[in-house]
Amino acid sequence: SPFAFIITIARPQTCIEKKAVCEKLMAGLQDALDYIHANPEGAYAVRRRKLPEMDPELMRQAMNTMLLAIPRSTETKPEALETAQNFGITGGMMESSERIADWRPIIDNSFTRR
């Protein structure tokens, strides 16, 4: 099932007042997702430069696992947030009383490229 672990949060007024900033941010995130999926070896090389002390084989295994989880789009789906929320509750990171029943009113995918 979908799992949202990469999300972008902004105050609603921010993207009204600074629309170009939100457009550029989401376009840049989409470019990064496209690059990671189109060029996993290049993404691996970037990680190697950032974490040169990490065991190369362990990093390769981690990257292969991460590629399965990294989304292909910046679009936020209610089901993915629900799965992440359930994970947080089950893992004790949040109380069930904090559960958001319906994510749709707070999701804005208007800056997502399709």
Summary of the structure (lengths in Angstrom):
residues: 114
radius of gyration: 16.6
end to end distance: 21.1
largest distance: 45.8
contacts: 248
relative contact order: 0.18
helix: 61%
strand: 0%
